């Protein structure tokens, strides 16, 4: 029930329809015009965005002078209810609210000026006005639905243009979904109320009209949306994730019945997001086939596991003959042109499914390795706390406890990696990394990337990095095993790394960072058999995805126009209409049902997506055919024997870090520099760091002292 066909809409149809020769041309013209005006801008933005990101260098940008624009990304509002909001986010929310208010006021004021009674309902003036108010709330829900699916795109994400990752943009999806359900409930509930007051509720709510808005379809869409929203509440989602996961797939039913209720013209307003979401979903499905295998695993204390996966390392193609034209007598030379392997930026995430645990559940994990350091494998750390991760922990432990010489293969399906387009966080003079528990995972890849990038003299990198690690038990320090060489032997004098560990639930102990990391008995390793010849390939190139989006949209328009010509009949003039005078012509009452246009849209969309899917499968198959097999069993990652750890690293027991004190010390050590503050962990810790960073940044803006450091806050969403 997102909107009832108003008399104003019918009047406008009467104005524009006679200017076309026949009804078929009207339908085709409206279909093409609505697609061009309402849907194509979103698709064009996606295509242009892919081309821009393809041309955008992945290297960190050269540092620039401080500007007021950098303050837009810093936290402005820190609240336990809404979380951490930057100035840029608040500005976007404010503009969207202004758009909704202006749209609603413009429509409802025009409705009240041209208020006309509904012949089928005997309503008085206040009931008629209230019905128009309820109807226009459906337009607000429609505006939220138009943006609802854009934040949860992964491969075709538009938010990458703003530097926002998938895990961070999910909350925008939650905000839009809540607003949409709120407006839709007011719209549907108020309409039912008016029908009940006028004693027509039994006649109206079960109607499936031949033309116009289909009321029953709107009611089904509203109930489906309410079920999805209720089951997505944190209290249900965290305790019953599978229940939330399966009920959220009711979005297919919701969108279909919304189309039947609102009609094709309103559906074009939201079709851009649906188009990109459907294509993104199919590309992710293709990318996750065929399955790879886990090479090895390391079991840490506190139920944490590090998984080692094979990734496409690239290979040398067949020799290519190149002739130098400047000397025709030169003997042709042969060069081997390498094919680049899988590359990803730090803080990237992957989505993983293990069919032996669940055939439908996908879970996201932060990549802890750097593609600049390891060409053949990628690693991730899993904190085993939920039902799915606990099943994985038991599976790994079962292999450790078994006496078999050859461990069985564990097939996995992988989507991603998804990550930022550039490494702009490396452009700061100094970095303050604050991690809580499993929130250390994105920082492991960042530190390895900094260490590997020191050989590049074209760009400056942070000269000082301080890592604050807050944990419950000292055994969790083992998660730092992959960066232990950086802690024991500083790679160069160009940058300096210091570590401060805070153990909150243990009393004072004499244990040191060196002793915990060197205690190899805390870590158990297992290698698995590999029956799969495939490694993780990653996403297709951005240019290829831009071309696929363009081709799919062209196919959709072609089939939309073709099916309109085939299935929408031409209006035929009646005999009496031919003889009558122009002012006395009889209009044919035989109209094409509105659901025919809706089915044409669905059919065109399915055909276009199917054609693009077949093309994507063919290109994927050709790519896999050229792939080299993954690393062998003996090339898995082993537990490292660590060297001495520098004594400057601290470990504190029985308390939490004092961020005011930490920030003040950093101010003294890095006077006049830009400091990037990256935090990843529990929400309470993020809010504490954000408030401290907010106060320090406000002091900088008030004093405008270039000799004092400026803190740039960034919040990372950890996945485990």
N, C-alpha and C positions, 0 to 999 in steps of 0.2 A: 504494500500500500504506500508507494512512494509518490503518488500524485494522481489526481483525477483529471481527466481531460476537461479543461475549462472551456467556457463559451468563447473566450477571447481567442484561444487556439483554433477553434472551429471557424470563427469569423476570419482569422488570418488565412486559413486554408481557402475560404471562399474568395478572398481577394486575389491570391496568387495562382490558384489552380486553373482558372479559365485562360490564363496567358499561355498555357501549353496546349499543343495540338490534341493530345490524348492522355489517358491515365497512365499508360506505360511510360511515356516520356516523363511524366510528373514523378513517378516512383524512381526512375533511373536518375533523373536530375537531382532529386532530393537526396538520394543515397550518396551520389558522388559529392554533392555540395556539403552534406553533413560530415562525411568522412574527411574532406579537405579542410574544413573549418575547425572541427572539434577533435578529430583523432590524429591527423597527420602531424600537427606541431609537436606532439609528444614523441612520435616516431622519428621525426626529423631531428629533434634534439638528441635522441639516443644515437643516431647515425653520426651526427656532427661531433658528439662527445667521444665516440670511439676513435674517430680520426684524430681528434685533438690529443687524446691520451696516447695514441700511437706515436705522434710526433713529439710528445712531451718527454724530455730526457729523464731517465731514472736516477741520474746522479743528483746529489743534493744541490740546491741552488746556492749561488754565491751569496754570501752574507751581505745584507743591506742595512742601511741605517734604520734605527728604530722609527716607527711611524705609529700614528694613532690607529691604523688598521689592525695592527697586531693585538690591540686591546679587545677587539671584537670576539676573539676566540677564548679570552680569559673568562673565568666564572663571574657572573654578576649576581645570580641568585643561588644560594646553597640552602636547600631545605630537605628535610627527611621525607616529605610527601612527594614533591615534584622532582627531587634529585638536584643535580648540578646543571644549571642553565647558563649558557654564555650569552653575551649581548647579541650576537648574531642570531641565536635561536629565538631569543625573546622578540627580536625585530621581525623575524619570519612569522612567528605565532601572532604577533600584533597585526601584521598586514593581512594575514589570512582571516582573522576575526573581523577586521574592518571590511574585507571583501564580503564575508557572509552577512554582516549587518546591512551593508549597502544593497546587496542583492535582494535580501528579504524586504527591506523597506521599499525599494523601487517596485517590486512585484506586488506587494500587498496594498500599497497606496493606489496603484493602477487598478487593482481588482475592486477596491472599494468605490472608485470613481465610476466604474462600469459594471456595477453589481446587477446581475440578472438572476431571476428565480429559476430554480431547477424544476422542470415540468414533472418529473417522476417523484419529486419529494415536495411535500407541502411544508415549507419552512418559513418561519417569520424572519424578521430582519436580523436579530442577534444570532439566530441559528445559522443563517446564511453567511454572515460575516465570520462566525467561528469556524464554519466549514472551510472558507477560503484561507483562514489563518492556518488551519490544520494541513490543508493541501500544500501551502508554501513551505511548511516545515519539511515536506518531502524533498523539496529542492535543496535544502541545506544538507540533508542526508546524502543526496546525490553528489553534491560538491565534495563531501568527505570521501565518498566512494571513489570519485575520480582520482584521488591521490592515495587511496588506501594501499594498493598493491605495489606502488613504486618503492617504498622503503625496504621491502623484503625481496627485491630482485638481487640475485647474486652475480651471475655472469654478465648480465645486461644492466647492471646497476647504474643509475644516473647519479647517485650520490658520490660516486668516485670522482666526479668533476669538482666536488666541494671538499674532497679529501676525507669524506666520512665513510668509515667501513661498515660492513653489513651488521656486525654485532652492535654497533652504536646506533644505527638507524632503525633498529627494531622498535625502539620506544616510540618513534614517530608513528609507526604502524599501530601501536597500542593506543596512542592518543587519538588518532583518526578513527580507529574502530570504535572506541568508546563514544566519541562525539557522534558518529554515524548512527549507532544504536540508540543514543539519546534522542536525536532528532526524529529518527524513524518511529520510535515508540510514541512520541508525542503526536506525530502525524497519524499513525494507525489508530492509537487509542482515542484520540479526539474525533476522528472520523466515525469510529464505532459508537462513540458517545452521542454524536449528532443523529446517527441512524437510530439509536435506541430511543432518544427523546422524541423523534418524529414517528416512532413505531414502524420503521421500515427496515429494521436490522435483519430480519429473517429473509426479506426479499433481496437486499443489497449484498450481504456478505457472502452469499453462495453463488453470485453471478459470474459467469464466464462469458463476457460480452464478445460479440462478433467483431465489433470495431470499438476503438477507444481503449481506455484503461481497463484492464481485467482485474477486478477487485480480489477475487479468490487467489490469484497468483501473488498479489501483494501481501495478502495475509500469510501465505505459505513462506514467502521470503522473509517476512518479519519474524515469524516463529523460528525459522532456521537461524537467522542472525542472532536472536536472543539465546538460543542454545549454544552457539559457538562462543558468544561473549561470556556467558556464565561459566562454561567449562574452561575458559582461558584465564579466569581469575587466579591470582598467585596461590591462594589457598588450595585450589584444586589442581592447578598445573604442576606444582611442586610435589604434591603427594601422589597424584594419579596422572603421571605424564602420558602414559599410553592412552588413557581415556581422553585427555585433552588432544592428543595427536590425531586420533581417529575421528573425533567429532569435528575437528577443525577442517577436515576434508569435505565437510558439508558445504563448503564455499561453492562447489560446482552447482549444487541444487539452488543455492541462494542466488547466484548470478543468472541462471537460466530463468527462474521465476521472476527475478527483477526485470529481465528483458521482456517477458510476456506482460508484466504489469505496467511498466513505464513506456514501452513502445520503442520502436527503432530510433526515433529522433533523439530521445533522451538517452538511449543506450550509447549513442555515439559520443556523448560527453564523457563517459567512463571507459570507453572501449580502448583508449590508448594504453592505460595501465593493464587491462585484461590481455590485450594483444601481446605486450612485452612479457607479461608474467607467463602466459601459456608457452611462448617460444623459449623463455628462460628455463621453464620446467622440463621441456623436452630435451634441450641441449644438455642440461644437467644429467638427465637419465642416460643419454648417449655417452656422455663423458665417463660415467661410472662403470661402463662396460668396456672390455672384460675386466674381471676381478684380478687384483694382485694378491700377493701373500706377504704376511709379516715375516721378515728375515730373522729377527731376534728381539728379545725383550730383556729388560733389567728391572728387577723388583726392588723397590726402595722401602724403607720403613714407613710407617704411617699409611700403608695401603696406597702407595703411588707406584705407577708402572711407566717405564719409558719404552715405547715401541719404535723399532727401526723398520722403515719401509723402503723398498727400492724406488728410485725415481729415474726418469729418462735422462741418461747422461749425455746423449748425443753421440754421433759417430761420424767418421769420415766417409764422405760420399765417394763415388767412383771418380778416378782421376779425370780432370777436365783439361783438354788441350787448348792452350792459349797461344796465339801467334802474335808477335810484336810487329806491327805494321811499319814501324820506323826503320826496320832493317829486314828486307824481304829475304835475305840470305840466312837469317838466324834460324837455327833449328827449333822447331816447335817444342815448347816446354810443357811439362805436365805438372799441375798443381792439385793438391788434395784440399778440397774445400770442406771444412768441418760443418756439421749440422749442429746448431746450438741445442743444448739440453734444456731441462726444466729449470727456469730461474724464477725466483720469487723474492719479494722484499721482506725485511724483518717485520714482525708483528702479524704476518699472514696467518690465516686459519684454513683448515680443511674440514670437510664434512665426511664422516666415516660411518659405514654400515658393515656389521659383521653378521652375515646371514645365519651362522650357526647359533647366534644369540637371538636375533630378531630379523625377520625378512623385510620389515618396513621402517624400523626406527633408524633415523640419522642423527648423529651427534657431532657437534663441532669441537675442534681442539686446536689450540695454538701450536704452531710449528716452533720447535725450540732450536733447530739447527739453522745454519746459514748456507744458502746455495753457492756463495762465494768460497766457502771453505770445503764443503763436501759435494763432489760432483755426482756421486752414485747413490747416496742414500739421503733420507730425510727422517727426522726424529720428532716425536711428540711425547709429552708427559701427560698421563691420565691419573687424576685423583679419583680413587674408587670409593665413592660415597653413595651414589644412587643405585637403583635396582639393576640397570643395564651395565654400569661400570663394575658393580660388584660381581656380576656374572662373568665379566671379562677377567677380573682378578682371580676368581676361582678356577677359570679355565687355564690361566697361566700357571697357577700354583699346582694344578693337577699334572701339568707337563713337567714341572720341576720335581715333583715327588715320584714320578713314574721312573721305572728302570729301563725304559726302552732306549735303544741306542740311537734311533732316528725319531725325532719329534715330528708329530704330524703337522701338516700344513694348515694354517688358519687363513682362509680366503677373506679378503676385505674389499669392499667397493669404496672408491674415493671420489669426492667432488672437490674441485678447487685446484690449487690454492687461491684464496681470495685475500687480497691485501691492498695496501695503499699503492698508488701509481708511482710515487716518488719516495725518497728517503729524506724528507725535509727536516725530520727531527734531528738529523745529524749536523744541521747547519749552525747549531748554537755553539757558543764558546765553551759552555759547561753543561753537564747533564746531572740532574738529581732524579734517580730512579727509586721509587717507593713501591715495594711489593709486599703483599700479605698472603702467606700460605702458597697456594697453587698459582697465585697471581704472578709468581716469578717467571712463568713460562715465556711471555713475550720478550722479557728483558734478556733472556739467555741468547736469543737470536740477535738482539740489538748489540750486545757486547761482542759477540763473535764477528759481527759485521764491521764494527769499529776497528777491531784488531786486524782484520784482513784488509781494510781500506787504507792502512797507513802507508802502503807502498805507492799510492796514487798521490802525486805531488800537485796535481792541478786543483785540488779542492782542500779546504780546511775542514778539520773535524774537531769534535770536542777535545780540548786538551785536558780536562779534568772531569772524571765521572765518579759520582758517589752513589753507592747502592745501599739502600736501607731495606733490610729484609726482616719482616715481623712474622714470627712463627709461634706455634704453641709448644712444640717439642724440639729439643736440640737435634734429634735425629733427622728432622726435615732439612737440615743443612746439606744432606746428601744430594738434594736436588740440584745443587750447584756443581756437581761433579763434572759436567760438560765444560764449564768455564774455569775449572781449577787451574789449568795452565796459565790463565790470565791472572789469577790470584797469586800464584807462586812465583812466576817470572813475568814481570811487566815486559810486553813485547818490544817496546821502544821508549825513548825519552819524550816522544811526541805527545803522549797522553798518559794519564795516571788514574788508576782505579783503586778506590778504597771501599771497604765493605764494613757495614755496621749491622750486626745481627741482634735482634731483640727477641728473647724467648720469654713469652708471657706467662706460661703455666708451669714453670719449673723454678725451684729455688736456686740460690747461688751455687755454682759448681766450678770446679777447676778445669773443666774441659775447654779446649781451644778449638778454633776453626780448623787448624791443621790436623788435630787428632781426629775430629769427626770425619773429615774428608779422606783421611788416610786409612780409616778403619774399613777395609774392604769386606769384612765379614758382614757388614750391614747391607751389602748389595749382592743379590744373586742374579746370575745371568743364565739365559736359556736361548739356544738356537733352534730354529724350526726348519723343517724340510720345505722346499719350494717346488710346487707342482705347476705353478703358473709361469709362463714365459713373458708376462707383461709387467711393466712398471707403471708408476704414476706419471702420466703425460702432461697433466695440467690443462689449462684452458686453451682454446684455439686463439689464433692471433686476433687482435682488435680489428684489423682491417677486414679479416674474414667474417667476423661477427657483424660488422657494419654492413657488409655486402649482403649477408644473410637476412638481416632485418629489412633492408631495402627490397630484396627480391620477394620476401614473404608479403610485404605490404602491397607490392605491385600485383602479385598473384591474387591477393584478397580482393582488390578493386576490380580486376579483370573478371573473376568469377562472380562477384557481386553484381556487376552490370549485366553479365551474361545470364545469370539466373533470373534477374529481374525481367529481362526481355522474354524469357521462356515461360515463367510461371505467373507473371502479373498480366492479366488479360487487358485487352484494349476496350475502353468503354464504347459501347455501340449505341447509336442514336435510335430511339424508338420511332416507329412510323408516324405517330402523332407529333413527335418532336420535329420531324422534317417538314411537315406541313404548317406547323404553327409559326406565328410571327416571333421575332427575336425576343420580344418581351413576354411571350406566352409559352416559351419552350418548357417542355416537361423534362425534369431531370430524372435520369434513371436511378432507381433505388437499389439496384444491384451493385454492391460494393465488395471489393476484395477484403476478406477478413484481415484484421491487423496482425494476427499471428502468422500470416503467410510471410510478411516482410521480416518478422522475427526469425522464422525458420530459414529464410534465405541468408540472413546474416550469420546464423550458426553454421549453416552448410558451407558458406564461403570461407569462414574462418577455419573450419575443420579441414577443408580441401587444401587451403593455402598452407596450413601448418603441416599437413601430411606430406605435401610436396617438398617443403623445406626440410622436413625430418629425413626423408629419403636422401636428399642431397647431403645433409650433414653426416648420415651414416656412411655414405660412399666415401666422403673425404676422410672420415675417421678411420675407415678400413684401410685406405691407402696410406695413412700416416702410421698405423700400427704395423703394416707390412714392412715398412722401412726401419722399424724399431729394433734395436739390439736387445738381446735378453738381459734381464736384470742381473745384479751381482750374484755370485754363487754363494753357497752356504758358508764357506770359509771366509767370506769377505765381510761378514757382519761386524757390527761395532762391538768392541770388547771393552771390558772394564779397564780403565787406565790406572797405572801405578803412578801416584802423584809425587811431585817433588816437594820441597819445603815451601811452606806458606809464609808470606810476609807477616811479621809481628804487628804491623800497624793496623791490621784488621781487628775490629772489636767484636766481642760477644757479651751481651748484657742479659741478665736473668731477672725474672720477677717483675718486669715493668714494661710499659709501652713507651714508644719514643715521644719525646717532647719536640714537636715540629717547630714551635717558635724558636727553640734553642738551636735546632738544626739549621733552620733558615738563617738565623743571625750569624752563625759560624760561617755559613757559606757566603754570606754577604761580605764578611771580612776577608775571606780567602780569594774571592773573585770580584774585586771591586771594578766597576765599570763594564762588566761583561753581561751578555744576554744568557740567561740560564733557562734551559728547558726542563720543566718539572713534569715527569711522567709518573702516573700512579696507576696501579692495578691491584685490586684486592676487594675486600668487603666494602659495602657502600658506606658504612660508618667511617672507615679509614679514608676513603675518597673525599668525603665531606669535610673531614678534619683538615686534610692537606689542602683542599680547595679554599677553605676559609682562611688558612694561613697565607696561601698564595695571593688571595684576594686582598688581604690587608697590606701585604708587602707591595703589591702592584699599585694600590691606591696611594700609598705613601710616595711611590716613585712619580706617579702622575701629578701629585700635588707639589712635590719639591722640584720636579723637572731637573734633577741632578744627574748629569751624564756619568758622573763618577761612581754612582751607585748601581748595583746590578738590577736588571729588570727580569722578573720571573714570568715565564710563559707556561701556563698550566695546560696539560693534556691528560685526559682520562682515557685509559684503555680498558676494554671489556675482556676479561680473561675467560677462556673457555676450557673446560676439562671434561 
